[in-house]
Amino acid sequence: MTNSTAPATPTTGANDRGRAFAIGVALNTAFVALEVFYGLQADSLALLADAGHNLSDVLGLVVAWAGFLVARRPPSDSHTYGLQRGSILAALANAVLLLLAVGGLTWGAIDRLVTPTPIAGATVIWVAGAGVVINTATALLFLRGRGEDLNIRGAFLHMAADALVSLGVMVAGALYLWQGWLWIDPVISLAIGVVILAGTWSLLRQSLHLSLDGVPESVRLAEVRKYLTGLPGVSGVHDLHVWSLGTSEVAMTVHLNVAPELAREELLRRISEELRRRFGVGHVTVQLEAGSGACPSGLGEHVPVNVLGESQ
């Protein structure tokens, strides 16, 4: 049996992400307070709706931050893979929070369409402009890690969407000052809801998929199976399973039927390296079985050999 090294200790990159969450939460909490105050002063539903959305994003950032911290805890006797699944649950909670925010925003916008109310356009414009700056700055904090971690991607998408939403609120204020349209504020609010919903759907679908041990979208199972069956000396592949340990860690187990004379250590090393490089699978367990027949139950003559890839 050949095992990898123990899970890596927190890296500089992980510490940078922790600081990004702290800065993002602080900036957006201050901005929510600013929007609520001036939204009430200006009697702007778009501004208050954006404040409610940003409050849900503050909560979402806190949840994502908690998931990030929990996922870094080392394995234990009770949780042998650690608590990496916490980051998946955090991403799922983020998606649900955003859907609730869309519901509240839509309800308020419909009510305001029925009963139009004047707003202080100038106040709306400059407060929303501050939101564009703050949300863009926060999104940039998560720019680098968005491609490799669904939890980080969720934080990035929320903040990037918020920047666009704040821009929409600025447009509502400008159009109101220009044309005096009372309906523009709730209409922009509804448009904000559509933007949030569009950005949330993918996050909800992926996080729910991963929480049910679905194959990560980054891994094409058919390509993995094709690679394994094409290896010299491999005559059968069965019990192939791929799932996510967390939002950035992928695990795989498989049974391979191989010729008895095959150089097993070399094959295992090659499989581990190739799966990590080509498919992003960092934790691999391979069981080699002598013979050519498939053995889904794991019974029969076999040589159990495990290879665990390092966490990335």
C-alpha positions in Angstrom: 0.0 0.0 0.0 1.3 3.4 -1.0 -0.1 6.5 0.7 0.4 10.2 0.0 1.5 12.7 2.6 -1.0 14.0 5.1 -3.2 16.9 4.1 -1.3 20.1 3.7 -1.3 22.7 6.4 -2.9 26.1 5.7 -1.0 27.9 3.0 -0.4 31.5 2.3 -3.2 31.4 -0.4 -5.6 30.1 2.2 -4.7 32.9 4.6 -5.2 35.4 1.8 -8.7 34.0 1.2 -9.4 34.3 4.9 -8.4 38.0 4.8 -10.5 38.5 1.7 -13.6 37.2 3.5 -12.9 39.4 6.5 -12.4 42.5 4.4 -15.5 41.7 2.2 -17.7 41.2 5.2 -16.5 44.5 6.8 -16.9 46.6 3.6 -20.4 45.2 2.8 -21.7 45.5 6.3 -20.8 49.2 6.3 -22.4 49.7 2.9 -25.6 48.0 4.0 -26.0 50.4 6.9 -25.3 53.3 4.4 -27.9 52.1 2.0 -30.6 51.5 4.6 -30.1 55.0 6.1 -30.2 56.9 2.8 -32.8 54.5 1.3 -35.2 55.6 4.1 -34.2 59.2 3.6 -34.8 59.0 -0.2 -37.8 56.7 0.1 -36.2 54.5 -2.6 -37.4 50.9 -2.9 -34.6 50.1 -5.3 -32.0 51.4 -2.8 -33.7 49.5 0.1 -34.1 46.4 -2.1 -30.4 46.6 -2.9 -29.6 47.0 0.8 -31.6 43.8 1.5 -29.8 42.0 -1.2 -26.5 43.2 0.1 -27.4 42.1 3.6 -28.2 38.6 2.3 -24.7 38.7 0.6 -23.1 39.7 3.9 -24.8 36.7 5.5 -23.7 34.7 2.4 -20.1 35.8 2.8 -20.2 34.8 6.5 -21.6 31.4 5.6 -19.0 31.0 2.9 -16.3 32.1 5.3 -17.5 29.6 7.9 -17.5 26.8 5.3 -14.0 27.8 4.2 -12.7 27.6 7.8 -14.5 24.4 8.5 -13.2 22.8 5.4 -9.6 23.4 6.5 -9.9 21.3 9.6 -7.8 18.2 9.5 -9.2 14.7 9.4 -10.2 12.9 12.6 -11.3 9.5 13.8 -15.0 10.7 13.4 -14.5 12.6 10.1 -11.8 10.8 8.2 -11.9 13.2 5.2 -12.1 16.2 7.5 -15.0 18.6 7.2 -14.5 19.6 3.6 -18.1 19.0 2.8 -18.9 22.1 4.9 -17.8 24.3 1.9 -20.4 22.5 -0.3 -23.1 23.1 2.3 -22.0 26.8 2.6 -22.4 27.2 -1.2 -25.9 25.6 -1.0 -26.9 27.9 1.9 -25.7 30.9 -0.1 -27.9 30.0 -3.0 -30.9 29.5 -0.8 -30.3 32.9 0.9 -30.2 34.6 -2.5 -33.4 33.0 -3.6 -35.1 34.2 -0.5 -33.8 37.7 -1.2 -35.2 37.6 -4.7 -38.6 36.7 -3.3 -38.7 39.6 -0.9 -37.4 42.0 -3.5 -40.1 40.9 -6.0 -42.9 41.3 -3.5 -41.8 44.8 -2.6 -41.4 45.8 -6.2 -44.9 44.7 -7.1 -46.4 46.6 -4.2 -44.5 49.7 -5.3 -45.8 49.3 -8.8 -49.4 49.3 -7.5 -48.6 52.4 -5.3 -46.0 54.5 -7.0 -43.9 56.8 -4.6 -41.5 59.6 -5.4 -37.8 59.1 -4.6 -34.8 61.3 -4.0 -32.9 60.6 -7.2 -29.7 62.4 -6.4 -29.2 60.5 -3.2 -30.0 57.2 -4.9 -27.4 57.9 -7.5 -24.4 58.6 -5.2 -25.2 55.9 -2.7 -25.5 53.3 -5.5 -22.3 54.6 -7.0 -20.5 53.9 -3.7 -22.0 50.4 -4.0 -20.5 49.9 -7.4 -17.0 50.7 -6.0 -17.4 48.6 -2.9 -18.9 45.6 -4.6 -16.3 45.6 -7.4 -13.5 45.8 -4.9 -14.9 42.9 -2.9 -15.4 40.8 -6.1 -11.8 41.4 -7.0 -10.8 39.9 -3.7 -12.2 36.5 -4.8 -11.1 36.8 -8.5 -8.1 34.5 -8.3 -9.8 31.5 -6.6 -13.1 31.5 -8.4 -12.1 28.9 -11.0 -11.0 26.2 -8.5 -13.5 26.4 -5.6 -17.3 26.6 -5.9 -17.6 28.3 -2.5 -15.1 31.0 -3.6 -16.9 31.2 -7.0 -20.2 31.8 -5.2 -18.7 34.7 -3.2 -17.2 36.2 -6.4 -20.4 35.9 -8.4 -22.5 37.5 -5.7 -20.2 40.5 -5.4 -19.8 40.9 -9.2 -23.6 40.7 -9.5 -24.0 43.3 -6.8 -21.8 45.7 -8.7 -24.1 45.4 -11.7 -27.1 45.7 -9.4 -25.8 48.9 -7.9 -25.2 50.2 -11.4 -28.8 49.4 -12.2 -30.0 51.4 -9.1 -27.9 54.4 -10.4 -29.7 54.1 -13.7 -33.0 54.1 -11.9 -32.1 57.3 -10.1 -30.8 59.0 -13.2 -34.0 58.2 -15.2 -36.2 59.4 -12.4 -34.4 62.7 -12.3 -34.5 63.0 -16.1 -38.1 61.9 -16.8 -39.8 61.8 -13.4 -41.0 58.2 -14.0 -42.4 56.9 -10.7 -42.5 53.3 -12.1 -38.8 53.2 -12.9 -37.7 52.4 -9.3 -39.8 49.2 -8.9 -39.1 48.1 -12.5 -35.4 48.3 -11.9 -35.9 46.4 -8.7 -37.6 43.6 -10.6 -34.7 43.6 -13.1 -32.3 43.3 -10.2 -34.3 40.2 -9.1 -33.9 38.7 -12.5 -30.1 39.3 -12.4 -29.8 37.7 -9.0 -31.9 34.7 -10.0 -29.9 34.1 -13.1 -26.6 34.2 -11.2 -27.9 32.1 -8.4 -29.4 29.2 -10.4 -26.1 27.7 -11.5 -24.7 28.0 -7.9 -27.8 26.3 -6.5 -27.8 23.5 -9.1 -24.1 22.7 -8.7 -24.0 22.9 -4.9 -27.1 20.6 -4.6 -25.5 18.2 -7.2 -22.3 18.0 -5.2 -24.1 17.6 -1.8 -25.7 14.5 -3.3 -22.3 13.1 -4.2 -22.7 13.9 -7.9 -19.7 13.8 -10.3 -18.2 17.3 -10.4 -18.7 19.2 -13.6 -15.0 19.5 -14.1 -14.7 15.7 -14.4 -16.0 13.9 -17.5 -16.6 10.3 -16.2 -16.6 8.9 -19.8 -13.2 10.3 -20.4 -11.8 9.0 -17.1 -13.2 5.5 -18.0 -11.7 5.7 -21.5 -8.3 6.6 -20.1 -8.4 3.8 -17.6 -9.5 1.1 -20.1 -6.8 2.3 -22.5 -4.0 1.6 -20.1 -1.6 -1.2 -21.1 -2.3 -4.4 -19.2 -5.8 -3.3 -18.0 -8.5 -5.6 -19.2 -11.5 -4.3 -17.2 -12.7 -1.3 -15.2 -15.6 -1.5 -12.7 -16.8 0.1 -9.5 -15.7 3.5 -10.7 -16.9 6.3 -8.4 -16.1 10.0 -8.5 -17.4 12.6 -6.1 -16.4 15.9 -4.3 -15.0 16.0 -0.9 -15.5 19.7 -0.8 -15.8 22.6 -3.3 -12.2 22.2 -4.4 -11.3 18.6 -3.7 -12.3 15.6 -5.9 -12.0 11.9 -4.9 -12.2 8.7 -6.9 -12.2 4.9 -6.3 -12.0 2.2 -9.0 -11.3 -1.5 -9.5 -9.0 -2.5 -12.4 -8.6 -6.0 -13.8 -4.9 -6.4 -14.8 -2.5 -9.0 -16.0 -0.7 -10.8 -13.2 2.7 -10.0 -14.6 2.0 -6.2 -14.8 4.3 -3.8 -12.9 1.8 -2.7 -10.4 3.7 0.0 -8.6 4.6 1.8 -11.9 0.9 1.6 -13.1 -0.4 3.0 -9.8 2.0 5.8 -9.8 1.2 6.7 -13.4 -2.6 6.5 -12.8 -2.3 8.8 -9.7 -0.2 11.4 -11.5 -2.4 11.4 -14.7 -5.7 11.6 -12.9 -4.4 14.6 -11.0 -2.9 16.3 -14.0 -5.6 15.6 -16.6 -8.8 15.5 -14.5 -8.1 17.3 -11.3 -8.7 14.3 -9.1 -6.5 14.7 -6.1 -7.6 11.7 -3.9 -7.4 8.4 -5.8 -7.9 4.8 -4.5 -7.2 2.0 -7.0 -7.8 -1.6 -6.4 -6.0 -4.0 -8.8 -7.5 -7.4 -9.4 -5.8 -10.2 -11.2 -7.8 -11.6 -14.1 -9.9 -10.3 -16.9 -13.5 -10.6 -15.6 -15.4 -7.7 -14.1 -16.1 -8.2 -10.4 -18.6 -5.5 -9.3 -19.0 -7.1 -5.8 -15.3 -7.0 -5.2 -15.2 -10.8 -4.7 -12.7 -13.1 -6.4 -8.9 -13.0 -6.6 -7.6 -9.5 -6.3 -4.7 -7.6 -5.0 -5.8 -4.5 -3.0 -3.5 -1.6 -3.5 -4.4 2.0 -2.6 -2.9 5.2 -3.9 -4.1 8.4 -2.2 -3.3 11.6 -4.2 -2.2 14.7 -2.3 -4.6 17.5 -1.5 -4.2 20.4 -3.9 
